[in-house]
Amino acid sequence: MLLNKDRLHARMVELQLDAVVATTPENVTYMSGFWAMPQWIRRGPQAYVVWPSPGKGEPEIVTSTATLDLVADQQIWVERVRRYGAFHVDGHPDDAKDPVSQRLLELQEALNHSDALSALVAALTDAGLTRARIGIDEIGLMPGQIDMLKERLPDASLLPAAGLFRHVRAVKTDEEIARLSKVAQIAERSIAAALAVARKGASELDLARAFHAQTVQDDAFPVLGCIGFGERSALMNVQPSDRKLRQGDVIRFDVGGRCRHYRADIARIATFGEPSEEVLRCHRALLAGVERACELIRPGVRVADVFEAAVETVRREGIGHYRRNHVGHGIGIDGYDAPSLTATSDEIIETGMVLCIETPYYQLGRWGLQVEDMVVVQVDGVERLMATSGDLTVLSP
Amino acid sequence: MLLNKDRLHARMVELQLDAVVATTPENVTYMSGFWAMPQWIRRGPQAYVVWPSPGKGEPEIVTSTATLDLVADQQIWVERVRRYGAFHVDGHPDDAKDPVSQRLLELQEALNHSDALSALVAALTDAGLTRARIGIDEIGLMPGQIDMLKERLPDASLLPAAGLFRHVRAVKTDEEIARLSKVAQIAERSIAAALAVARKGASELDLARAFHAQTVQDDAFPVLGCIGFGERSALMNVQPSDRKLRQGDVIRFDVGGRCRHYRADIARIATFGEPSEEVLRCHRALLAGVERACELIRPGVRVADVFEAAVETVRREGIGHYRRNHVGHGIGIDGYDAPSLTATSDEIIETGMVLCIETPYYQLGRWGLQVEDMVVVQVDGVERLMATSGDLTVLSP
């Protein structure tokens, strides 16, 4: 299961919540396993998961009739499903013999609500939650919906809960770690595929095509594809262009796709020809910063201490004036999960967190360097999710 | 330019607006050319475009310091840029010699606001809009931000404007039509690439990999990839599985990527071996429905009449009980632009609209059939953006 149920329930007790409602694509999938495509590819379509606290009822998915096939075809651990809106599919029990079609037929027979909000109100009402304290993931609703909900559930206390979901998602389950490990390694293979076409005159776009081709070959979807050469490697969000590879160029990758809904975000550096002394020194310093952070990270450590140690290491090892807002962040079904590794954070590292540890450094007009690894926090320290090291790769022109 | 400036200004006059503010990723890119990656790949990061009515000031982009490289590197027609938040990039004029680095250096020297909303308030204030009627694209803001904005601009009238942007985007500019035409044909080539690997024992996933590989080869990003065999072709949002291709299977594609931010959404049907009489008849009826809609569509025609004609045609030509909520929709930088081709719409077809015309039909447990073409409305009728017809493709096992 993706959901860290114990952590969710503990937080609900702490906040005295009788139920929570997931509304964003990430939280709906996280809570139920249900990937509601329309809300993932556009803003507007609504799907929810209502999750009462233990003993206060059964969890329930609320989604449009037009998405019930995805409910039927996916591995979902929430059994109750409530639908809204019309969608026409012909179906007869004599034809619908396979389990997915059978389940879809069954789902289509349920009572149909007029719209998403009415279905949500009905779900909360049927669960006896009209006077309850309910945490609502406020980010996925459309403007005005929260007020409509308050009007239709006047005796309930509706509290914003995006922060709760972010807190719960910060500590990953085994299934999540397996998915993150897989997608991290897909990103590494995709970098290797891109470097395989890095020859004189190849463009950033040539490398990007090779990168994404490997990503889709491995059943992942392209998301982040910053690939830059030379002076363009210093552009933090560099989008591949027709800039051609030249001897002496730094090549910076800050990349990662999505596989089974989970994200990768890693960075690697290559040079086309021997690197300058300065590039070597700076890269070594940045790598040392990541290594130092990884040495330090274990359950109970303050995130702010990790930040300080990483930045101090980079400064000592070669970039005296190094400055960063953060040296990493959680990653999961969202590309930026908690915690954020900043100087001012009061968060504490916990077992099961999956983190991107990164020390980018940009010299405008010259080059950008970056090491970014994905790691999982174990009881006694970090375990890398990577198959490759952050060492600089030197390509022969 | 992507923006249909005349249509925007006409609507602003009609609604007596002194300015509009774009907030969603789609509308920010549409209004300025600026693709603010973080808001495209996650929910939360904020970028805006403030667009005063003609004579009332200059348009302005509001975005985070961490995205200024994208401003510098993209073809953007809004010159003013206001930034917020810290991001560290080393830069010296002696090094930043290329135009992109130079521009980034210049952008980084501008006054830095503490957060997105403060920057937006400052932009509106500096434009003399504190007592103005301002249309705000309410969907891209985070919960609570609209109330904060009202508090900080107590004399302004802030009106929801997502509908205005949807209205303006419905009639495409030449640049948009060129992009939509390109991405439609990428989808067609990707279907051809998928069919090239359709042999006995190939899986839906095998076809999906070939499909997406072609899409990324053509510099597009995978978005919609519904590819189903046999009974799975009847699942409306079918996600590719390891289901193997068998003789007699229908293969349904409902697919399309994103290229230069513009979306494709097309559908095609193949059969693996000779189709049954019933499949042939139903497919012919669905194709006739699309053809009839295309014959009828021209400027001034009621969308509801197109709906009725398409459904009636499908019924007359072979599926007597055919039912649909819509027979198509606009497409552009969003996958569902206006208009929606429904029975109850009061919208009128206009020159320059780009539409997906579709007549899907699903028989649960048996097969799903669908024809979906992308067309642009010209003065005297529709022009197809497709290189292929909606005819059924018969593959020899």
Contacts between the chains, C-beta under 8 A, distances in Angstrom:
chain1	res1	chain2	res2	distance
A	24	B	43	6.3
A	35	B	239	8.0
A	37	B	237	5.2
A	37	B	239	7.7
A	38	B	237	8.0
A	41	B	223	5.7
A	41	B	224	6.8
A	41	B	335	6.4
A	42	B	334	6.5
A	42	B	335	5.7
A	42	B	336	6.4
A	43	B	24	6.3
A	43	B	139	5.9
A	43	B	140	7.8
A	44	B	139	7.4
A	66	B	236	6.5
A	66	B	237	7.7
A	67	B	237	6.4
A	69	B	235	3.9
A	69	B	236	5.4
A	69	B	237	5.5
A	69	B	238	6.9
A	70	B	237	5.3
A	70	B	239	7.2
A	72	B	235	7.6
A	73	B	235	6.1
A	73	B	238	7.4
A	73	B	239	6.8
A	73	B	241	7.7
A	86	B	325	5.9
A	87	B	236	7.2
A	87	B	325	6.8
A	88	B	323	4.3
A	88	B	324	6.3
A	88	B	325	7.2
A	88	B	362	7.7
A	89	B	234	7.2
A	89	B	236	6.8
A	89	B	362	4.4
A	89	B	364	5.6
A	90	B	321	7.9
A	90	B	361	7.5
A	90	B	362	6.3
A	90	B	363	4.9
A	90	B	364	6.4
A	91	B	363	7.4
A	91	B	364	3.3
A	91	B	365	7.0
A	92	B	364	7.5
A	92	B	365	7.7
A	95	B	363	6.7
A	95	B	364	6.3
A	95	B	365	3.7
A	95	B	366	5.2
A	96	B	364	4.8
A	96	B	365	3.7
A	97	B	365	5.8
A	98	B	231	5.5
A	98	B	365	6.4
A	100	B	231	7.9
A	100	B	232	7.4
A	100	B	235	6.9
A	101	B	231	5.9
A	101	B	234	7.0
A	101	B	235	7.9
A	101	B	364	4.9
A	101	B	365	4.0
A	102	B	365	8.0
A	104	B	235	7.2
A	104	B	364	6.3
A	105	B	364	6.0
A	138	B	143	4.4
A	139	B	43	5.9
A	139	B	44	7.4
A	139	B	142	6.8
A	139	B	143	6.5
A	140	B	43	7.8
A	141	B	143	7.4
A	142	B	139	6.8
A	143	B	138	4.4
A	143	B	139	6.5
A	143	B	141	7.4
A	143	B	146	6.9
A	143	B	160	7.0
A	146	B	143	6.9
A	160	B	143	7.0
A	205	B	219	6.7
A	209	B	216	6.0
A	209	B	217	5.9
A	209	B	219	7.2
A	212	B	216	3.9
A	212	B	221	7.8
A	213	B	213	5.4
A	213	B	216	5.6
A	213	B	217	6.8
A	215	B	216	7.8
A	216	B	209	6.0
A	216	B	212	3.9
A	216	B	213	5.6
A	216	B	215	7.9
A	216	B	216	6.0
A	216	B	222	6.6
A	217	B	209	5.9
A	217	B	213	6.8
A	219	B	205	6.7
A	219	B	209	7.2
A	221	B	212	7.8
A	221	B	222	5.6
A	222	B	216	6.5
A	222	B	221	5.6
A	222	B	222	6.7
A	223	B	41	5.7
A	224	B	41	6.7
A	231	B	98	5.5
A	231	B	100	7.9
A	231	B	101	5.9
A	232	B	100	7.4
A	234	B	89	7.2
A	234	B	101	7.0
A	235	B	69	4.0
A	235	B	72	7.6
A	235	B	73	6.1
A	235	B	100	6.9
A	235	B	101	7.9
A	235	B	104	7.2
A	236	B	66	6.5
A	236	B	69	5.4
A	236	B	87	7.2
A	236	B	89	6.8
A	237	B	37	5.2
A	237	B	38	8.0
A	237	B	66	7.7
A	237	B	67	6.4
A	237	B	69	5.5
A	237	B	70	5.3
A	238	B	69	6.9
A	238	B	73	7.4
A	239	B	35	8.0
A	239	B	37	7.7
A	239	B	70	7.2
A	239	B	73	6.8
A	241	B	73	7.7
A	321	B	90	7.9
A	323	B	88	4.3
A	324	B	88	6.2
A	325	B	86	5.9
A	325	B	87	6.8
A	325	B	88	7.1
A	334	B	42	6.5
A	335	B	41	6.4
A	335	B	42	5.7
A	336	B	42	6.4
A	361	B	90	7.6
A	362	B	88	7.7
A	362	B	89	4.4
A	362	B	90	6.3
A	363	B	90	4.9
A	363	B	91	7.4
A	363	B	95	6.7
A	364	B	89	5.6
A	364	B	90	6.4
A	364	B	91	3.3
A	364	B	92	7.5
A	364	B	95	6.3
A	364	B	96	4.8
A	364	B	101	4.9
A	364	B	104	6.2
A	364	B	105	6.0
A	365	B	91	6.9
A	365	B	92	7.7
A	365	B	95	3.8
A	365	B	96	3.7
A	365	B	97	5.8
A	365	B	98	6.4
A	365	B	101	4.0
A	365	B	102	7.9
A	366	B	95	5.2
